[in-house]
Amino acid sequence: MADSAARPRTAVVLAGGLGKRLAPVTGSRPKVLAEVRGRPFLAFLLEALGGSGVERAVLCTGHGGEQVRAYFGERYGGLALAYSREATPLGTAGALRHALPRLEDDPVLVTNGDSYCHADLGALWTSHREHDAAATLLLTEVPDAARYGSVALDDRERVVRFAEKAAAGPGWISAGVYVFGRRFLESIDGGRPVSLEHEVLPAWIGRGLHGHRSAGAFIDIGTPQTYAVAGAFLGSLRP
């Protein structure tokens, strides 16, 4: 049965990344435990989710998953936490499919564990429901989209194109935050590595894939350069 709540109750956090580029900084710790302002980066994401009305978060872990669970336990602040750990790397979409038995709500909010977008998640949720979408991507505009690739929408906010190699300069990119319906999640092949960005999302163009533009500030900690400024970025945000 579809969730009629005005805000998401369940969120999934993709927290299984190896973080090879950050290894000189994080050592054997998973990327989501990279320290920012004296706390793991994941703590800021969980606090943002709780502040948006989310009640339960499912953490998709892999490398270093036991460290994540040891730090955060079964509850963080007002959030109840559950874990879906992959024995071998399954990719961003494969991890979601693996977590499906732990997801009771339809749809669910999904966020990457290594990026942060200071956006109104309630507005994203409302946009998804108003379009009766299968999946909705949160989009944010960055000064240089070349590193990320850009996303193009039509006048009805339907995704029409992913440009993996975007031209240098401003552009709209995926902020790594999504709302996914259950039929979208069930369409993902199980038991093998699957990429959300390169396989699943492009296949859903024209089948109910929408975008929601946000003016929210964005950062990812995927490189030493962006990780180095994460503390100043998060410290500059207004509650």
For each residue, the residues with C-beta under 8 A, 3 or more apart:
1: 106
2: 106 107
3: 8 9 105 106 107
4:
5: 8 9
6: 122 125 126
7: 52 53 54 121 122 125
8: 3 5 11 52 53 54 105 107 108 109 121 125 179
9: 3 5 53 54 55 56 105
10: 54 55 56 57 58 103 104 105 108 109
11: 8 49 54 56 57 58 108 109 110 111
12: 57 58 59 60 96 99 103 108 109 110 111
13: 32 42 45 46 49 57 58 59 60 110 111 112 113
14: 17 60 92 95 96 110 111 112 113
15: 30 32 42 59 60 61 65 68 113
16: 30 60 61 62 63 65 85 86 89 90 95 113
17: 14 30 31 32 62 63 113 114
18: 30 31 62 63 89
19: 22 23 26 30 31 34 63 114 222
20: 23
21: 222 223 224
22: 19 25 26 31 34 221 222 223 224 227
23: 19 20 26 27
24: 224
25: 22 34 224 227
26: 19 22 23 29 30 31 33 34
27: 23
28: 64
29: 26 33 34 64 67
30: 15 16 17 18 19 26 33 61 62 63 64 65 67 68
31: 17 18 19 22 26 34 41 113 114 221 222
32: 13 15 17 40 41 42 45 68 113 114
33: 26 29 30 40 41 42 64 67 68 71
34: 19 22 25 26 29 31 40 41 221 227
35: 38 39 40 41
36: 39 40 41 44 221 227 230 231 234
37: 231 234 235
38: 35
39: 35 36 43 44
40: 32 33 34 35 36 43 71
41: 31 32 33 34 35 36 44 45 113 114 116 221 230
42: 13 15 32 33 45 46 68 72 113
43: 39 40 46 47 76
44: 36 39 41 47 48 116 234
45: 13 32 41 42 48 49 111 113 116
46: 13 42 43 49 50 57 72 76 77 79
47: 43 44 50 51 77
48: 44 45 51 52 116 118
49: 11 13 45 46 52 54 57 79 109 111 121
50: 46 47 54 76 77 78 79
51: 47 48 239
52: 7 8 48 49 121 122
53: 7 8 9 121 122
54: 7 8 9 10 11 49 50 57 79 109 121
55: 9 10 78 79 80
56: 9 10 11 79 80 81 82
57: 10 11 12 13 46 49 54 76 79 80 81 82
58: 10 11 12 13 81 82 83 84 99 102 103
59: 12 13 15 68 69 72 81 82 83 84 113
60: 12 13 14 15 16 84 85 86 95 96 98 99
61: 15 16 30 64 65 68 69 83 84 85 86
62: 16 17 18 30 65 85 86 88 89 90 95
63: 16 17 18 19 30 89
64: 28 29 30 33 61 67 68
65: 15 16 30 61 62 68 69 83 85
66: 69 70
67: 29 30 33 64 70 71
68: 15 30 32 33 42 59 61 64 65 71 72 83
69: 59 61 65 66 72 73 83
70: 66 67 73
71: 33 40 67 68
72: 42 46 59 68 69 76 81
73: 69 70 76 81
74: 80 81
75: 79 80 81
76: 43 46 50 57 72 73 79 81
77: 46 47 50
78: 50 55
79: 46 49 50 54 55 56 57 75 76
80: 55 56 57 74 75
81: 56 57 58 59 72 73 74 75 76
82: 56 57 58 59 102
83: 58 59 61 65 68 69
84: 58 59 60 61 95 98 99 102
85: 16 60 61 62 65
86: 16 60 61 62 89 90 94 95 98
87:
88: 62
89: 16 18 62 63 86 94 193
90: 16 62 86 93 94 95 97 98 192 193 194
91: 94 95 193 194 195 196
92: 14 95 96 112 194 195 196 197
93: 90 96 97 188 194 195 196 199 200
94: 86 89 90 91 97 98 188 189 190 191 192 193 194
95: 14 16 60 62 84 86 90 91 92 98 99
96: 12 14 60 92 93 99 100 110 180 185 188 196
97: 90 93 94 100 185 188 189 190 194
98: 60 84 86 90 94 95 190
99: 12 58 60 84 95 96 102 103
100: 96 97 103 182 185 186
101:
102: 58 82 84 99
103: 10 12 58 99 100 106 108 182 185
104: 10
105: 3 8 9 10 108
106: 1 2 3 103 181 182
107: 2 3 8 128 179 180 181 182
108: 8 10 11 12 103 105 179 180 185
109: 8 10 11 12 49 54 121 124 125 177 178 179
110: 11 12 13 14 96 177 178 179 180
111: 11 12 13 14 45 49 115 176 177 178
112: 13 14 92 115 176 177 220
113: 13 14 15 16 17 31 32 41 42 45 59
114: 17 19 31 32 41 176 220 221 222
115: 111 112 175 176 218 219 220 221 222
116: 41 44 45 48 218 219 220 233 234
117: 138 140 175 176 177 214 216 217 218
118: 48 216 217 218 237
119: 123 124 138 140 175 177 214 215 216
120: 123 124 214 216
121: 7 8 49 52 53 54 109 124 125 177
122: 6 7 52 53 125 126
123: 119 120 126 127 212 214
124: 109 119 120 121 127 128 136 138 177 179 212 214
125: 6 7 8 109 121 122 128 129 179
126: 6 122 123 129 130
127: 123 124 130 131 133 136 157 210 212
128: 107 124 125 131 133 136 179 210 212
129: 125 126 132
130: 126 127
131: 127 128 136 156 157 210
132: 129 208
133: 127 128 136 179 181 208 209 210
134: 180 181 183 184 204 207 208 209
135: 178 179 180 181 184 201 204 208 209 210
136: 124 127 128 131 133 178 179 209 210 211 212
137: 151 159 174 175 177 178 201 209 210 211 212
138: 117 119 124 174 175 176 177 178 211 212 214 216
139: 151 153 172 173 174 175 211 212 213 214
140: 117 119 172 173 175 213 214 215 216 217 218
141: 170 171 172 173 213 215
142: 145 148 170 171 173 218
143: 169 170
144: 147 168 169 170 171
145: 142 148 149 150 166 167 168 169 170 171 172 173
146: 165 166 167 168 169
147: 144
148: 142 145 166 171 173 174
149: 145 162 163 164 165 166 173
150: 145 162 163 166 171 172 173
151: 137 139 159 161 162 163 172 173 174 211
152: 159 160 161 162 163 172
153: 139 157 158 159 160 172 210 211 213
154: 157 158 160
155:
156: 131
157: 127 131 153 154 210 211 212 213
158: 153 154 206 209 210 211
159: 137 151 152 153 162 201 204 205 209 210 211
160: 152 153 154 205
161: 151 152 205
162: 149 150 151 152 159 197 201 202 205
163: 149 150 151 152 166
164: 149 198
165: 146 149
166: 145 146 148 149 150 163 171 173
167: 145 146 171
168: 144 145 146
169: 143 144 145 146
170: 141 142 143 144 145
171: 141 142 144 145 148 150 166 167
172: 139 140 141 145 150 151 152 153 211 213
173: 139 140 141 142 145 148 149 150 151 166 218
174: 137 138 139 148 151 197
175: 115 117 119 137 138 139 140 214 216 218
176: 111 112 114 115 117 138 220
177: 109 110 111 112 117 119 121 124 137 138
178: 109 110 111 135 136 137 138
179: 8 107 108 109 110 124 125 128 133 135 136
180: 96 107 108 110 134 135 184 185
181: 106 107 133 134 135 184 185
182: 100 103 106 107 185 186
183: 134 186 187
184: 134 135 180 181 187 188 204 208
185: 96 97 100 103 108 180 181 182 188
186: 100 182 183
187: 183 184 200 204
188: 93 94 96 97 184 185 194 200
189: 94 97 192 194
190: 94 97 98
191: 94
192: 90 94 189
193: 89 90 91 94
194: 90 91 92 93 94 97 188 189 199 200
195: 91 92 93 198 199 200
196: 91 92 93 96 199 200 201
197: 92 162 174 200 201
198: 164 195 202
199: 93 194 195 196 202 203
200: 93 187 188 194 195 196 197 203 204
201: 135 137 159 162 196 197 204 205 209
202: 162 198 199 205
203: 199 200 207
204: 134 135 159 184 187 200 201 207 208 209
205: 159 160 161 162 201 202 209
206: 158 209
207: 134 203 204
208: 132 133 134 135 184 204
209: 133 134 135 136 137 158 159 201 204 205 206
210: 127 128 131 133 135 136 137 153 157 158 159
211: 136 137 138 139 151 153 157 158 159 172
212: 123 124 127 128 136 137 138 139 157
213: 139 140 141 153 157 172
214: 117 119 120 123 124 138 139 140 175
215: 119 140 141
216: 117 118 119 120 138 140 175
217: 117 118 140 233 236 237
218: 115 116 117 118 140 142 173 175
219: 115 116 226 229 230 233 234
220: 112 114 115 116 176 223 226
221: 22 31 34 36 41 114 115 226 227 230
222: 19 21 22 31 114 115 226 227
223: 21 22 220 226 227
224: 21 22 24 25 227 228
225: 228 229
226: 219 220 221 222 223 229 230
227: 22 25 34 36 221 222 223 224 230
228: 224 225
229: 219 225 226 232 233
230: 36 41 219 221 226 227 233 234
231: 36 37 234 235
232: 229 235 236
233: 116 217 219 229 230 236 237
234: 36 37 44 116 219 230 231 237
235: 37 231 232
236: 217 232 233
237: 118 217 233 234
238:
239: 51
